[in-house]
Amino acid sequence: MEKYKIAVIPGDGIGPEVMTEAVRVLNRVSELDGSFGFEFTTYPWGCEYYLKNGEMMPADGMETLKQYDAILLGAVGYPGVPDHISLRDLLLRIRHDFDEYVNLRPVKLLKGAQCPIKGVKPEDVDMIYIRENSEGEYAGSGAWLYPDSPQEVVIQNGVFSRKGCERVIRYAYELAKKENKTLTSISKGNALNYSMVFWDKIFAEVGKEYPEVKTYSYLVDAASMFMVKDPKRFQVVVTSNLFGDILTDLGAAIAGGMGLAAGANLNPERTFPSMFEPIHGSAPDIAGKGIANPLASIWAASQLLDFFGHEDWGKKIIDTIEEMLVNQDTLTRDQGGTASCEECGKRVTELLG
């Protein structure tokens, strides 16, 4: 039996609650399949760890994580810890140091999910966002000059390398080719006259190698409008770190809310482990109440299965979530139900078999 070693970082707030259900579902899948299994190791890193130790993870945390096949992350963030510390010293550090340069986020409206846009059908919202995940606007490059003086100046640099842009754009072209879908690039070349002009240039260059892929290019402001007014025009989408972060949250709202939104942080070459997470926050206001929606974390678990080549099980999990939404079966309150987080997760395992 193939055994996958998975590091689990439940994190903060509702993270431990939803991660428990993702692990439950993965264990059930391995029981039903019989050809592979999981070995989970949990690490108590995050904001609570920071408040006790002054760091989001131990100094050797990255070396520890390197031995695993994948990482499951619950949520990061808690009152009292500045967001730029909680994000940059754990999530962004893992993404950067493990070269997880592809952030893959499905924006898919399942049947039964609550869409706030009138008249939109599930087949109208079926996008895959490929977000550059290791540099761009989140590279952390800049300067803070003359602090706390009238001359105070801050400089935030966006870092766009040819290697970084080309590899994520090529990944998106390959996916669009494989799935016979259109590819849309989203940038802001009219205003960002270096970074986004460079991005547009590379998108066009790489596109010459894929004449069979139909492409579109939109400015980010126009794209955000079209996502609401005409979402069916988007299939595979590739964009920069910041724009992808914002637009996929908009996509989550369109596709049923943050409780259904998952994301994969991929190192396609598998030199380092990839990381899978629900993209909602830690929601400290409802932590410990047992009412968090675990379906986003379970969707992230399905992405993990896809990554390891078990697409059949990944699809079965999504189909099960859709069945629950259609039947209004054992859903948490954000989806109109009354179930607890645990009840919702257990119901997924029951329906799987």
Secondary structure, DSSP 8 states (H G I E B T S, - for coil): -EEEEEEEEEESTTHHHHHHHHHHHHHHHHHHH-SEEEEEEE---SHHHHHHHSSSS-TTHHHHHTTSSEEEEEE---TTS-HHHHIIIIIHHHHHHTT--EEEEEEE--TT---SSTT--GGG-EEEEEEE-SSEEEEEEEEEESTTSTT-EEEEEEE--HHHHHHHHHHHHHHHHHHT--EEEEE-TTT-TTHHHHHHHHHHHHHTT-TTS-EEEEEHHHHHHHHHH-GGG-SEEEE-HHHHHHHHHHHHHHTT-GGG-EEEEE-TT-SS-EEEEE-S---TTTTTTT----HHHHHHHHHHHHHTT-HHHHHHHHHHHHHHHHHT-S--GGGT----HHHHHHHHHHHH-
